[in-house]
Structure formats: C-alpha cells, structure tokens
C-alpha cells in the first residue's frame, strides 16, 4: 500500500529525488505526481572525507512555474519514505526556493530591451550581407 508522503525516489536515470509523492490510479494505469521535487546532491569533501547531502530544485521554477511532475512506475528504480530529519530538510528547502522565487519575481522587470537587441542584431546582419567584404571593420 502506498503512503502519500515525502518520499526518496531513485529514478532509472540514477537521479535521486526527494518529493511529496501522490499515487494516481486510473483503471489499469498507475502514475505518480511529484510535488516540488528536489534533486539530492552528494558532496564528499573535507579533512575526513565526510559526505554532505543538499537539495536543489529538480526543474528550476524559472523553467516550469508549476512544480508538479508526472512520472511512471517504469521510470522508478526504487522509492521509500524518507527519515524525519530529511523530511524536515526537504520542507525547509521547499520554503527556501518558494521565497527565492517570489523575491525574484518581484525584482524581475520585463521590458522591450530584448526586442531592441534583436532589432539591432538584425540590422548588423543586414549590414554584413550588403557589404562586399562581409566584415564590419
């Protein structure tokens, strides 16, 4: 029986994720929805070669605002409930990335600069096409 909770998920790709997982069963199909999946990043270092585990967004919120992803059982190698400490760290990480996203959205201003740059680039390309030497200098 599947328990809806924060789970450790190892994908067939070798990626390790921590996510709040919901199982969806429709007729003969089963899939999982990963809510706010975080990729586990392992680092070995220090004088004692200790292992550090950190979490980062699996898919950055600048790429996908909706952080719910469907995966299928064939994509999963194994899945299990995390430790209580890892679950606490997961929720802290989700909160951190949510606050970072909100701060970034407040400080992001979209203007016509990109369009102006594309216009300038087009003018330069046209200039190059019309010159005999195909050089600007």
C-alpha positions as CSV (number, residue, x, y, z in Angstrom):
1,X,0.0,0.0,0.0
2,X,1.3,3.4,-1.0
3,X,1.6,6.1,1.7
4,X,1.2,9.7,0.4
5,X,4.2,11.5,2.0
6,X,7.6,12.8,1.4
7,X,9.5,10.0,-0.4
8,X,13.0,9.2,-1.6
9,X,12.8,8.3,-5.3
10,X,15.7,6.8,-7.3
11,X,15.0,7.1,-11.0
12,X,16.3,4.7,-13.6
13,X,18.5,7.6,-14.7
14,X,20.4,7.3,-11.4
15,X,19.0,10.6,-10.2
16,X,17.9,10.7,-6.5
17,X,14.9,12.9,-5.7
18,X,13.0,13.9,-2.6
19,X,9.4,14.9,-3.2
20,X,5.9,14.8,-1.8
21,X,4.5,11.9,-3.9
22,X,0.9,11.1,-4.8
23,X,0.0,7.9,-6.4
24,X,-2.7,8.2,-9.1
25,X,-4.5,5.0,-10.2
26,X,-6.9,5.1,-13.2
27,X,-8.2,1.8,-14.5
28,X,-5.1,-0.2,-15.5
29,X,-2.7,2.8,-15.4
30,X,-0.7,4.0,-12.4
31,X,1.5,7.0,-12.2
32,X,2.9,9.3,-9.6
33,X,2.9,13.0,-9.2
34,X,6.0,14.5,-7.7
35,X,5.1,17.8,-5.9
36,X,8.1,20.1,-5.5
37,X,10.8,17.5,-6.4
38,X,14.2,18.2,-5.1
39,X,17.3,16.6,-6.5
40,X,19.7,15.1,-4.0
41,X,23.2,16.5,-4.4
42,X,26.0,14.5,-2.8
43,X,29.4,16.0,-2.0
44,X,32.4,14.4,-0.5
45,X,35.0,16.6,1.0
46,X,36.8,18.0,4.0
47,X,39.6,16.6,6.0
48,X,37.7,13.5,7.0
49,X,36.1,13.0,3.5
50,X,32.7,13.4,5.0
51,X,29.5,13.2,3.0
52,X,27.3,16.3,2.6
53,X,23.8,16.0,1.3
54,X,22.0,19.0,-0.1
55,X,18.8,19.6,-2.1
56,X,18.2,21.7,-5.1
57,X,15.2,22.1,-7.4
58,X,14.9,19.2,-9.9
59,X,13.5,21.6,-12.5
60,X,14.1,25.2,-11.7
61,X,10.9,27.3,-11.2
62,X,12.2,29.7,-13.9
63,X,11.7,26.9,-16.4
64,X,8.4,25.5,-15.0
65,X,6.3,27.6,-12.7
66,X,4.2,24.5,-11.8
67,X,6.4,22.2,-9.8
68,X,4.1,19.1,-10.1
69,X,5.6,16.4,-12.4
70,X,4.2,13.1,-13.6
71,X,6.4,10.0,-13.6
72,X,5.6,6.4,-14.3
73,X,6.5,3.3,-12.4
74,X,8.8,2.2,-15.3
75,X,10.9,5.4,-14.6
76,X,11.4,4.5,-10.9
77,X,14.1,2.1,-9.7
78,X,13.0,2.4,-6.0
79,X,11.0,4.6,-3.7
80,X,10.7,4.8,0.1
81,X,9.7,7.1,2.9
82,X,12.5,9.5,4.0
83,X,13.8,9.9,7.5
84,X,12.1,12.5,9.7
85,X,15.3,14.7,9.5
86,X,15.4,14.5,5.7
87,X,11.7,15.4,5.5
88,X,12.3,18.4,7.7
89,X,15.2,19.5,5.5
90,X,13.0,18.9,2.4
91,X,10.3,21.3,3.7
92,X,12.9,23.9,4.6
93,X,14.3,23.6,1.1
94,X,10.8,23.9,-0.5
95,X,10.2,27.0,1.6
96,X,13.6,28.5,0.7
97,X,13.0,28.0,-3.0
98,X,9.4,29.4,-2.8
99,X,10.7,32.5,-1.1
100,X,13.5,32.9,-3.6
101,X,11.1,32.6,-6.5
102,X,8.8,35.2,-5.0
103,X,11.7,37.6,-4.4
104,X,13.0,37.0,-8.0
105,X,9.5,37.7,-9.4
106,X,9.3,41.0,-7.5
107,X,12.7,42.1,-8.8
108,X,12.3,40.9,-12.4
109,X,11.3,43.6,-14.8
110,X,10.4,42.7,-18.3
111,X,10.9,45.4,-20.9
112,X,11.5,45.8,-24.6
113,X,15.3,45.5,-24.2
114,X,15.4,42.0,-25.7
115,X,13.3,43.1,-28.7
116,X,15.6,46.1,-29.2
117,X,18.6,43.8,-29.1
118,X,17.1,41.6,-31.7
119,X,16.4,44.6,-33.9
120,X,20.0,45.7,-33.6
121,X,21.3,42.2,-34.3
122,X,19.1,42.1,-37.5
123,X,20.5,45.5,-38.6
124,X,24.1,44.2,-38.1
125,X,23.3,41.0,-40.1
126,X,21.8,43.0,-42.9
127,X,24.8,45.3,-42.9
128,X,27.1,42.3,-43.2
129,X,25.1,40.9,-46.1
130,X,25.2,44.1,-48.0
131,X,29.0,44.8,-47.7
132,X,31.4,43.3,-50.2
133,X,34.0,42.3,-47.6
134,X,31.5,40.6,-45.2
135,X,33.3,42.3,-42.3
136,X,32.3,45.2,-40.1
137,X,35.7,46.8,-39.9
